[in-house]
Amino acid sequence: QVQLVESGGGLVQPGGSLRLSCVASGMVFGGDIMSWFRQAPEKQRELVATITDRGSTNYAPSVKGRFTISRDNAKNTAYLQMNSLKPEDTAVYYCYRVAAIDGKTYWGKGTLVTVSS
């Protein structure tokens, strides 16, 4: 089993920045793929960014150039640096992990990001 705990959400003004963290505990391995998803009110959950164990990254077009995903395998932690935030970035952000050893998937409980003046 793997547990994921997100932190770093909050209220920020448009144009501001936030850094989200996701700490994994339990049966974690460096080969796991980690992602961030988000879900805005009355909208479907969407993929924001993904990072592989080798550091390859992919981003949703809506955040490319503004958000950066990274990871520290020694700390079992993934990060999402969010810059130039817009009101439409307001959502609950979820950490997601795919275990390399068996393909099982895990979700965190989410952290709320609100972009508003």
C-alpha atoms as a printed R data frame, in Angstrom:
    type eleno elety resid chain resno       x      y       z
1   ATOM     1    CA   GLN     A     1   0.000  0.000   0.000
2   ATOM     2    CA   VAL     A     2   0.998  3.565  -0.703
3   ATOM     3    CA   GLN     A     3  -0.266  6.687   1.017
4   ATOM     4    CA   LEU     A     4  -0.066 10.087  -0.646
5   ATOM     5    CA   VAL     A     5  -0.378 13.376   1.219
6   ATOM     6    CA   GLU     A     6  -0.556 16.690  -0.614
7   ATOM     7    CA   SER     A     7   0.203 20.102   0.822
8   ATOM     8    CA   GLY     A     8   0.846 23.647  -0.320
9   ATOM     9    CA   GLY     A     9  -2.572 24.711  -1.533
10  ATOM    10    CA   GLY     A    10  -4.169 27.994  -0.589
11  ATOM    11    CA   LEU     A    11  -5.480 31.320  -1.787
12  ATOM    12    CA   VAL     A    12  -3.352 33.293  -4.233
13  ATOM    13    CA   GLN     A    13  -3.940 36.324  -6.412
14  ATOM    14    CA   PRO     A    14  -3.912 36.064 -10.200
15  ATOM    15    CA   GLY     A    15  -0.343 36.112 -11.450
16  ATOM    16    CA   GLY     A    16   0.935 34.611  -8.230
17  ATOM    17    CA   SER     A    17   2.726 31.343  -7.524
18  ATOM    18    CA   LEU     A    18   2.271 28.273  -5.372
19  ATOM    19    CA   ARG     A    19   4.269 25.102  -4.874
20  ATOM    20    CA   LEU     A    20   2.433 21.887  -4.147
21  ATOM    21    CA   SER     A    21   4.095 18.882  -2.541
22  ATOM    22    CA   CYS     A    22   3.088 15.230  -2.475
23  ATOM    23    CA   VAL     A    23   4.784 12.928  -0.005
24  ATOM    24    CA   ALA     A    24   4.468  9.198  -0.546
25  ATOM    25    CA   SER     A    25   4.825  6.606   2.182
26  ATOM    26    CA   GLY     A    26   4.491  2.857   2.346
27  ATOM    27    CA   MET     A    27   5.666  0.558  -0.453
28  ATOM    28    CA   VAL     A    28   7.184  3.223  -2.702
29  ATOM    29    CA   PHE     A    29   9.810  2.675  -5.330
30  ATOM    30    CA   GLY     A    30  11.800  5.055  -7.431
31  ATOM    31    CA   GLY     A    31  10.367  3.616 -10.640
32  ATOM    32    CA   ASP     A    32   6.844  4.797  -9.881
33  ATOM    33    CA   ILE     A    33   5.225  7.321 -12.207
34  ATOM    34    CA   MET     A    34   3.795 10.388 -10.495
35  ATOM    35    CA   SER     A    35   1.200 12.832 -11.731
36  ATOM    36    CA   TRP     A    36  -0.892 15.767 -10.657
37  ATOM    37    CA   PHE     A    37  -4.562 15.995 -11.544
38  ATOM    38    CA   ARG     A    38  -7.053 18.729 -10.749
39  ATOM    39    CA   GLN     A    39 -10.797 19.025 -10.506
40  ATOM    40    CA   ALA     A    40 -12.607 22.317 -10.670
41  ATOM    41    CA   PRO     A    41 -16.178 22.713  -9.380
42  ATOM    42    CA   GLU     A    42 -18.683 20.939 -11.638
43  ATOM    43    CA   LYS     A    43 -15.934 19.771 -13.988
44  ATOM    44    CA   GLN     A    44 -14.261 16.449 -14.631
45  ATOM    45    CA   ARG     A    45 -10.907 15.627 -13.112
46  ATOM    46    CA   GLU     A    46  -8.129 16.384 -15.585
47  ATOM    47    CA   LEU     A    47  -4.476 15.489 -15.895
48  ATOM    48    CA   VAL     A    48  -2.163 18.422 -15.236
49  ATOM    49    CA   ALA     A    49   1.340 16.961 -15.398
50  ATOM    50    CA   THR     A    50   3.238 13.670 -15.248
51  ATOM    51    CA   ILE     A    51   6.825 12.770 -14.431
52  ATOM    52    CA   THR     A    52   8.473  9.398 -14.944
53  ATOM    53    CA   ASP     A    53  11.172  7.838 -12.814
54  ATOM    54    CA   ARG     A    54  13.753  9.110 -15.298
55  ATOM    55    CA   GLY     A    55  12.444 12.654 -15.135
56  ATOM    56    CA   SER     A    56  10.544 12.795 -18.404
57  ATOM    57    CA   THR     A    57   7.626 15.173 -18.122
58  ATOM    58    CA   ASN     A    58   4.361 15.924 -19.868
59  ATOM    59    CA   TYR     A    59   1.942 18.775 -19.335
60  ATOM    60    CA   ALA     A    60  -1.603 19.695 -20.205
61  ATOM    61    CA   PRO     A    61  -1.621 22.436 -22.854
62  ATOM    62    CA   SER     A    62  -3.396 24.776 -20.461
63  ATOM    63    CA   VAL     A    63  -0.495 24.770 -17.983
64  ATOM    64    CA   LYS     A    64   2.529 24.246 -20.223
65  ATOM    65    CA   GLY     A    65   5.079 26.986 -19.698
66  ATOM    66    CA   ARG     A    66   3.555 28.007 -16.352
67  ATOM    67    CA   PHE     A    67   3.690 24.817 -14.257
68  ATOM    68    CA   THR     A    68   6.683 22.584 -13.548
69  ATOM    69    CA   ILE     A    69   6.513 19.067 -12.140
70  ATOM    70    CA   SER     A    70   9.531 17.598 -10.385
71  ATOM    71    CA   ARG     A    71  10.397 14.840  -7.956
72  ATOM    72    CA   ASP     A    72  12.896 13.957  -5.276
73  ATOM    73    CA   ASN     A    73  13.108 10.184  -5.092
74  ATOM    74    CA   ALA     A    74  15.223 10.278  -1.945
75  ATOM    75    CA   LYS     A    75  12.363 12.056  -0.204
76  ATOM    76    CA   ASN     A    76   9.573 10.155  -2.013
77  ATOM    77    CA   THR     A    77   8.154 13.539  -2.902
78  ATOM    78    CA   ALA     A    78   6.720 15.101  -6.027
79  ATOM    79    CA   TYR     A    79   6.270 18.807  -6.535
80  ATOM    80    CA   LEU     A    80   4.188 21.062  -8.727
81  ATOM    81    CA   GLN     A    81   5.499 24.586  -9.098
82  ATOM    82    CA   MET     A    82   2.688 26.778 -10.366
83  ATOM    83    CA   ASN     A    83   3.496 30.230 -11.711
84  ATOM    84    CA   SER     A    84   1.416 32.914 -13.414
85  ATOM    85    CA   LEU     A    85  -1.696 31.473 -11.860
86  ATOM    86    CA   LYS     A    86  -5.066 32.275 -13.380
87  ATOM    87    CA   PRO     A    87  -8.575 32.123 -11.901
88  ATOM    88    CA   GLU     A    88  -9.258 29.134 -14.134
89  ATOM    89    CA   ASP     A    89  -6.524 27.228 -12.288
90  ATOM    90    CA   THR     A    90  -8.791 27.162  -9.236
91  ATOM    91    CA   ALA     A    91  -9.379 23.512  -8.355
92  ATOM    92    CA   VAL     A    92  -8.615 20.724  -5.949
93  ATOM    93    CA   TYR     A    93  -5.250 19.309  -6.950
94  ATOM    94    CA   TYR     A    94  -4.650 15.603  -6.489
95  ATOM    95    CA   CYS     A    95  -1.451 13.603  -6.432
96  ATOM    96    CA   TYR     A    96  -1.516 10.309  -8.334
97  ATOM    97    CA   ARG     A    97   1.015  7.515  -8.356
98  ATOM    98    CA   VAL     A    98   1.368  4.386 -10.467
99  ATOM    99    CA   ALA     A    99   3.413  1.712  -8.756
100 ATOM   100    CA   ALA     A   100   6.107  0.330 -11.037
101 ATOM   101    CA   ILE     A   101   6.168 -3.024  -9.295
102 ATOM   102    CA   ASP     A   102   2.523 -4.004  -9.904
103 ATOM   103    CA   GLY     A   103   0.766 -1.166 -11.729
104 ATOM   104    CA   LYS     A   104  -1.510 -0.319  -8.820
105 ATOM   105    CA   THR     A   105  -2.678  3.272  -8.676
106 ATOM   106    CA   TYR     A   106  -3.036  5.552  -5.694
107 ATOM   107    CA   TRP     A   107  -4.631  8.932  -5.062
108 ATOM   108    CA   GLY     A   108  -4.080 11.565  -2.448
109 ATOM   109    CA   LYS     A   109  -6.983 13.362  -0.818
110 ATOM   110    CA   GLY     A   110  -6.249 16.623  -2.581
111 ATOM   111    CA   THR     A   111  -5.310 20.179  -1.739
112 ATOM   112    CA   LEU     A   112  -7.409 23.201  -2.694
113 ATOM   113    CA   VAL     A   113  -5.923 25.963  -4.818
114 ATOM   114    CA   THR     A   114  -7.967 29.140  -5.169
115 ATOM   115    CA   VAL     A   115  -6.849 31.903  -7.520
116 ATOM   116    CA   SER     A   116  -8.791 35.069  -6.846
117 ATOM   117    CA   SER     A   117  -8.296 38.757  -6.233
